[in-house]
Amino acid sequence: MPSPPKVARRRAFEGLKVADFAWIGVGPIVSKALADHGATVVHIESFSRPDLLRTIPPFKDNVPGLDHAQFMANFNSSKLGINLNLQSEAGLELARKLVAWADVVTESFTAGAIARLGLSYEEVSKDRPELVMFSTCLRGQTGPQRSYGGYGGQGAALAGIYGITGWPDRIPHGPWGAYTDFVAPRYGVAAIAAAIRHRNLTGEGQHIDLAQVEAAIHFIEPAVLDYTVNGRLAPPAGHESLYASPHGVYRCQGVERYVAIACETAQQWQHLLAVAPLAAFADASFDQLEARLAHDREIDAALEAWCAGFDRDDLAALLKRSGVPAAAVLRPSELYTDAQLAHREFFKVLNHTAMGPTPYDGPVTLFSETPPAYTAAPCLGEHTEQVLREVLGLTDDEISSYALRGAIT
């Protein structure tokens, strides 16, 4: 009996229409996920007020330019880019048309800014109860600090994360980069997917209010719960761990070359004793984590002296062969030659209009039946005419009229 014909696979958000007012940070990453998985996403900005990510390096060939910023490109793959002046009434007319076309609206302005443009959820959903809007900012859309502006660094500080990172004898260090900009989008994508499912079942849309700070607090829940339940205040711990000893990053030969080592169990500790000169800690009592934690500093000092004589990759390989949890600490540039990432085809080379073939980050998760399909991020306003014609259905005369009225900068 012949096999049934194979049904062409649809991408997860195929057919979804998104008007994207989200700039820099959480919003663009959320709408990028929708676009990479099949949604038609129109990213709205203008030459008079471009997305701030276009001004942040790295730039292609170290040449600054609005269309040379890979940070911007990496966060906006698979989108259509339109140049729309929201400071003009004509531009706002087109923005309202895009909202009327969309199933989902995403925005990441300071709370209240979208309402001042006449595009609040209450306004745009009056005749469209099925509309879903996703709003994100540092402190949320309500409350006394709703207008607090800032970036992911401030978000991480407000979430309490700077208070527990770094070292006890130094100023707060914090996690790398705009932390909340990178972690909060994972909640945003899930929330939008849930809202779309709810709409499909009930016909009802809704306004999603994601505060970056509140999302980030979930990443330190054990420390928050330990304080509320037991009154224990988590200090900055450096590389120390409650669950492993040794637990650290140790310098090897060369410039800024390190290996990370962690031993949680007695077996892992015994494997480390077999290869590292740690005879001073060979007593059976050190099989207990508590004993090793009590001598963390001494164990670290012995490991630092030993690791300094090794090539990083050779040491990581030796430790792993010996049954010790260890890994070479890679530089960002080394990710592009990492064998595991290459095997999984994580980086996708896309042909950007201005930057040419450029590697982009791959998907956060892999779906066997609904795989993503990427296109390069748009140059500023690259698809303006296409969007006005094909998405909004405007005629040549209508496009000319809007341009003359200042809708397009």
C-alpha positions as CSV (number, residue, x, y, z in Angstrom):
1,M,0.0,0.0,0.0
2,P,1.6,3.3,-1.0
3,S,2.5,5.7,1.8
4,P,0.3,8.8,2.2
5,P,1.7,11.9,0.5
6,K,3.9,14.0,2.9
7,V,2.2,17.2,4.0
8,A,4.3,20.3,3.5
9,R,5.5,21.6,6.9
10,R,4.3,24.9,8.0
11,R,6.3,27.1,10.2
12,A,5.0,27.7,13.7
13,F,3.7,31.3,13.2
14,E,3.1,31.1,9.5
15,G,0.2,33.4,8.5
16,L,0.5,35.6,11.6
17,K,0.7,39.4,10.8
18,V,2.7,41.6,13.2
19,A,3.2,45.3,13.4
20,D,6.5,45.8,15.2
21,F,7.1,49.1,17.0
22,A,9.7,47.5,19.3
23,W,13.1,48.9,19.3
24,I,16.3,47.9,21.1
25,G,16.2,44.9,23.5
26,V,13.3,42.7,24.5
27,G,10.7,43.7,21.9
28,P,12.9,43.1,18.8
29,I,14.0,39.7,20.0
30,V,10.4,38.7,20.6
31,S,9.3,39.8,17.2
32,K,12.4,38.2,15.6
33,A,11.3,34.8,17.0
34,L,7.8,35.3,15.4
35,A,9.4,36.3,12.1
36,D,12.0,33.5,12.0
37,H,9.1,31.1,12.6
38,G,7.0,32.3,9.7
39,A,5.1,35.5,10.8
40,T,5.1,38.5,8.5
41,V,6.6,41.1,10.7
42,V,6.8,44.8,9.7
43,H,9.5,46.6,11.7
44,I,8.7,50.3,12.0
45,E,11.3,53.0,12.3
46,S,12.5,56.1,10.5
47,F,15.7,57.9,9.3
48,S,14.8,60.7,11.7
49,R,14.5,58.3,14.6
50,P,16.2,55.0,13.8
51,D,16.3,52.0,16.1
52,L,19.1,52.7,18.5
53,L,20.6,49.3,17.8
54,R,21.7,50.7,14.5
55,T,24.2,52.9,16.3
56,I,25.8,50.2,18.4
57,P,28.8,48.2,17.3
58,P,30.0,45.8,16.0
59,F,29.9,47.3,12.5
60,K,30.7,45.4,9.4
61,D,34.4,46.0,8.5
62,N,34.5,48.4,11.4
63,V,32.7,51.0,9.3
64,P,29.9,52.7,11.3
65,G,26.6,53.1,9.6
66,L,22.9,52.6,10.2
67,D,22.9,49.5,7.9
68,H,26.3,48.2,9.1
69,A,25.3,47.2,12.7
70,Q,25.3,43.5,13.2
71,F,23.8,43.9,16.7
72,M,20.7,45.3,15.0
73,A,20.7,42.7,12.2
74,N,21.0,39.8,14.6
75,F,17.9,40.9,16.5
76,N,15.8,41.6,13.4
77,S,16.2,38.8,11.0
78,S,13.3,37.7,8.8
79,K,11.5,41.1,9.2
80,L,10.3,43.6,6.7
81,G,11.6,47.1,7.3
82,I,9.5,50.3,6.8
83,N,10.6,53.9,7.1
84,L,7.6,55.6,8.8
85,N,7.7,59.0,10.5
86,L,5.5,58.7,13.6
87,Q,6.0,62.5,14.3
88,S,3.8,63.3,11.3
89,E,0.0,62.9,11.1
90,A,0.4,61.1,7.8
91,G,2.9,58.7,9.3
92,L,0.5,58.0,12.1
93,E,-2.3,57.3,9.6
94,L,-0.1,54.6,8.0
95,A,0.8,53.3,11.4
96,R,-2.9,52.9,12.2
97,K,-3.4,51.1,8.9
98,L,-0.6,48.7,9.8
99,V,-2.2,48.1,13.2
100,A,-5.5,47.4,11.5
101,W,-3.8,44.9,9.3
102,A,-1.9,43.1,12.1
103,D,-3.0,40.2,14.3
104,V,-0.3,41.2,16.9
105,V,1.2,44.6,17.7
106,T,4.6,44.6,19.6
107,E,6.0,47.7,21.2
108,S,8.8,48.5,23.7
109,F,8.5,52.2,24.2
110,T,8.5,53.8,27.7
111,A,5.2,53.2,29.3
112,G,2.6,55.7,28.0
113,A,4.5,56.6,24.8
114,I,2.4,54.4,22.5
115,A,-0.8,55.9,24.0
116,R,0.5,59.5,23.2
117,L,0.7,58.4,19.6
118,G,-3.0,57.4,19.7
119,L,-2.1,53.7,19.5
120,S,-2.9,52.4,23.0
121,Y,-4.5,49.0,23.2
122,E,-7.7,50.6,24.4
123,E,-7.8,52.8,21.3
124,V,-6.8,50.3,18.6
125,S,-8.8,47.4,19.9
126,K,-12.1,49.2,20.1
127,D,-13.3,47.7,16.8
128,R,-10.9,44.7,17.0
129,P,-11.5,42.7,20.1
130,E,-9.4,39.9,18.7
131,L,-6.2,42.1,18.6
132,V,-3.2,41.0,20.7
133,M,-0.8,43.7,21.8
134,F,2.6,43.0,23.5
135,S,4.1,45.8,25.5
136,T,7.4,45.6,27.3
137,C,9.5,48.1,29.3
138,L,11.6,48.0,32.4
139,R,9.0,48.5,35.1
140,G,5.7,47.7,33.4
141,Q,2.8,49.7,32.1
142,T,1.4,50.8,35.5
143,G,2.7,52.0,38.9
144,P,4.7,54.9,40.2
145,Q,7.8,53.8,38.2
146,R,6.1,53.0,35.0
147,S,8.0,55.8,33.2
148,Y,11.4,54.7,34.4
149,G,13.5,54.4,31.2
150,G,16.7,52.5,30.8
151,Y,18.3,49.4,29.4
152,G,19.0,45.8,30.5
153,G,21.9,46.8,32.8
154,Q,19.5,48.9,34.8
155,G,17.0,46.1,34.7
156,A,19.4,43.6,36.1
157,A,20.3,46.1,38.9
158,L,16.6,46.7,39.8
159,A,15.9,43.0,39.8
160,G,18.5,42.4,42.5
161,I,21.0,40.6,40.3
162,Y,23.8,43.1,40.7
163,G,23.5,42.5,44.5
164,I,24.6,38.8,44.2
165,T,27.1,38.9,41.3
166,G,30.7,39.8,41.5
167,W,32.9,39.4,44.6
168,P,32.3,40.3,48.2
169,D,35.3,42.7,48.4
170,R,34.5,44.6,45.2
171,I,31.8,46.9,43.8
172,P,28.8,45.1,42.2
173,H,29.7,43.7,38.9
174,G,26.5,42.4,37.4
175,P,26.0,39.9,34.6
176,W,27.4,40.7,31.1
177,G,25.5,43.1,28.9
178,A,21.9,44.2,28.9
179,Y,20.8,41.1,30.9
180,T,17.1,41.6,31.0
181,D,17.0,42.4,27.3
182,F,18.2,38.9,26.7
183,V,16.3,36.8,29.2
184,A,12.8,38.5,29.2
185,P,12.1,37.8,25.5
186,R,11.8,34.0,26.3
187,Y,8.7,34.9,28.5
188,G,7.4,37.3,25.8
189,V,7.3,34.7,23.0
190,A,5.6,32.2,25.2
191,A,3.1,34.8,26.4
192,I,2.2,35.8,22.8
193,A,1.8,32.2,21.8
194,A,-0.5,31.6,24.7
195,A,-2.5,34.8,23.8
196,I,-2.8,33.6,20.2
197,R,-4.1,30.2,21.3
198,H,-6.6,31.9,23.6
199,R,-7.8,34.1,20.7
200,N,-8.1,31.1,18.4
201,L,-10.3,29.4,21.1
202,T,-12.4,32.3,22.2
203,G,-12.0,35.1,19.6
204,E,-10.7,37.4,22.4
205,G,-7.4,39.3,22.1
206,Q,-5.6,40.9,25.0
207,H,-2.9,43.3,26.1
208,I,0.3,41.6,27.4
209,D,2.3,43.8,29.9
210,L,5.8,42.4,30.4
211,A,8.0,44.2,32.9
212,Q,11.6,43.2,32.2
213,V,12.6,43.6,35.9
214,E,9.9,41.3,37.0
215,A,10.8,38.7,34.4
216,A,14.4,38.8,35.5
217,I,13.6,38.2,39.2
218,H,12.5,34.7,38.2
219,F,16.1,33.9,37.3
220,I,17.2,34.3,40.9
221,E,14.1,32.7,42.5
222,P,16.1,30.4,44.9
223,A,17.9,33.4,46.4
224,V,14.6,35.4,46.7
225,L,12.8,32.4,48.3
226,D,15.7,31.7,50.7
227,Y,15.4,35.3,51.9
228,T,11.6,35.4,52.3
229,V,11.4,31.9,53.9
230,N,14.7,31.7,55.9
231,G,15.8,35.3,56.2
232,R,19.2,34.5,54.5
233,L,20.5,37.3,52.3
234,A,22.6,36.0,49.4
235,P,26.0,37.8,49.2
236,P,28.1,38.3,46.0
237,A,29.7,34.8,45.6
238,G,32.4,35.3,43.0
239,H,32.9,31.9,41.5
240,E,31.9,30.1,44.7
241,S,29.0,27.6,44.6
242,L,26.7,26.1,47.2
243,Y,26.7,22.8,45.3
244,A,30.3,22.3,44.0
245,S,33.9,22.6,45.2
246,P,36.2,23.3,43.5
247,H,34.0,25.5,41.3
248,G,35.9,28.1,39.3
249,V,37.6,29.4,36.3
250,Y,41.4,28.9,36.2
251,R,44.0,30.7,34.1
252,C,46.0,28.6,31.6
253,Q,48.9,29.3,29.3
254,G,48.5,32.2,26.8
255,V,46.6,35.4,26.8
256,E,43.3,35.3,28.6
257,R,42.9,31.5,28.3
258,Y,40.9,29.7,31.0
259,V,39.4,26.4,31.9
260,A,36.3,26.0,34.1
261,I,36.2,23.1,36.6
262,A,33.4,22.0,38.9
263,C,33.1,19.0,41.2
264,E,29.8,18.2,42.9
265,T,30.2,14.6,43.8
266,A,32.7,12.5,45.7
267,Q,33.4,10.5,42.5
268,Q,34.1,13.7,40.5
269,W,36.5,14.8,43.3
270,Q,38.3,11.5,43.2
271,H,38.8,11.8,39.5
272,L,40.3,15.2,40.0
273,L,42.6,13.9,42.7
274,A,43.9,11.3,40.2
275,V,45.2,13.9,37.8
276,A,45.9,17.1,39.8
277,P,48.5,17.6,42.5
278,L,46.1,17.9,45.4
279,A,47.7,15.5,47.9
280,A,47.1,18.0,50.7
281,F,43.4,17.4,50.3
282,A,43.4,13.6,49.8
283,D,42.0,12.7,53.2
284,A,38.7,10.8,52.9
285,S,36.9,13.6,54.7
286,F,37.2,15.7,51.5
287,D,34.9,13.4,49.7
288,Q,32.2,15.4,51.6
289,L,31.2,18.7,49.9
290,E,31.1,20.5,53.2
291,A,34.8,19.7,53.9
292,R,35.8,21.0,50.4
293,L,33.7,24.2,50.8
294,A,35.5,24.9,54.1
295,H,38.9,24.8,52.2
296,D,37.8,26.4,49.0
297,R,40.5,29.0,48.9
298,E,43.3,26.6,49.5
299,I,42.0,24.2,46.8
300,D,41.6,27.0,44.4
301,A,45.2,28.2,45.0
302,A,46.6,24.7,44.3
303,L,44.5,24.4,41.1
304,E,45.5,27.9,39.9
305,A,49.2,27.0,40.2
306,W,48.7,23.6,38.4
307,C,46.4,24.9,35.6
308,A,48.8,27.8,34.7
309,G,51.3,25.3,33.2
310,F,48.8,23.8,30.7
311,D,47.4,24.7,27.3
312,R,43.7,25.4,27.8
313,D,42.4,22.9,25.3
314,D,44.8,20.2,26.4
315,L,43.8,20.6,30.0
316,A,40.1,20.6,29.3
317,A,40.5,17.4,27.3
318,L,42.6,15.7,30.0
319,L,40.0,16.6,32.7
320,K,37.1,15.4,30.7
321,R,38.8,12.1,29.8
322,S,39.5,11.6,33.5
323,G,35.8,12.1,34.4
324,V,36.1,15.7,35.8
325,P,33.4,18.2,34.7
326,A,35.4,20.8,32.9
327,A,35.3,22.9,29.8
328,A,37.5,25.4,27.9
329,V,36.3,29.0,28.3
330,L,35.7,30.1,24.7
331,R,36.0,33.6,23.4
332,P,33.0,34.8,21.3
333,S,35.1,34.6,18.2
334,E,35.8,30.9,18.9
335,L,32.1,30.0,18.8
336,Y,32.2,30.1,15.0
337,T,34.6,27.2,14.9
338,D,33.1,25.2,17.7
339,A,32.6,21.6,16.6
340,Q,29.3,21.1,18.4
341,L,27.8,24.3,17.1
342,A,29.0,23.5,13.6
343,H,27.4,20.0,13.8
344,R,24.1,21.5,14.8
345,E,24.4,24.3,12.1
346,F,23.7,26.9,14.8
347,F,25.1,29.9,12.9
348,K,23.2,30.8,9.7
349,V,25.0,32.8,7.0
350,L,22.5,35.3,5.5
351,N,23.1,37.7,2.6
352,H,22.4,41.2,4.0
353,T,21.7,43.9,1.5
354,A,24.5,46.2,2.8
355,M,26.8,43.8,4.7
356,G,26.7,40.9,2.4
357,P,27.0,37.3,3.7
358,T,27.0,37.5,7.5
359,P,26.6,34.9,10.2
360,Y,23.4,35.1,12.4
361,D,22.6,33.4,15.6
362,G,20.5,30.3,15.1
363,P,17.2,29.3,16.8
364,V,16.9,29.1,20.5
365,T,15.1,25.8,20.1
366,L,14.7,23.3,17.3
367,F,11.2,22.1,16.2
368,S,11.3,18.9,14.1
369,E,8.0,19.6,12.3
370,T,8.0,23.4,12.2
371,P,11.6,24.5,11.5
372,P,12.5,28.2,11.1
373,A,13.5,29.7,7.9
374,Y,15.6,32.9,8.0
375,T,16.1,35.9,5.9
376,A,18.6,38.7,6.5
377,A,17.5,41.7,8.6
378,P,16.3,44.7,6.6
379,C,18.2,47.9,5.9
380,L,16.5,50.9,7.3
381,G,13.3,51.3,5.3
382,E,14.3,48.6,2.8
383,H,10.8,47.3,2.3
384,T,8.9,50.6,2.6
385,E,7.4,50.5,-0.9
386,Q,6.7,46.8,-0.8
387,V,4.9,47.1,2.5
388,L,2.8,50.1,1.3
389,R,1.9,48.3,-1.9
390,E,1.5,44.7,-0.9
391,V,0.6,44.8,2.8
392,L,-1.5,48.0,2.8
393,G,-2.6,47.9,-0.8
394,L,-1.9,51.5,-1.6
395,T,-1.8,52.9,-5.1
396,D,1.1,54.9,-6.6
397,D,-0.9,58.2,-6.1
398,E,-1.6,57.3,-2.5
399,I,2.0,56.5,-1.7
400,S,3.1,59.8,-3.3
401,S,0.5,61.7,-1.3
402,Y,1.7,60.2,2.0
403,A,5.3,60.9,1.0
404,L,4.5,64.6,0.3
405,R,2.7,64.8,3.7
406,G,5.8,63.7,5.5
407,A,4.9,60.1,6.3
408,I,8.2,58.8,4.9
409,T,11.5,60.5,5.9
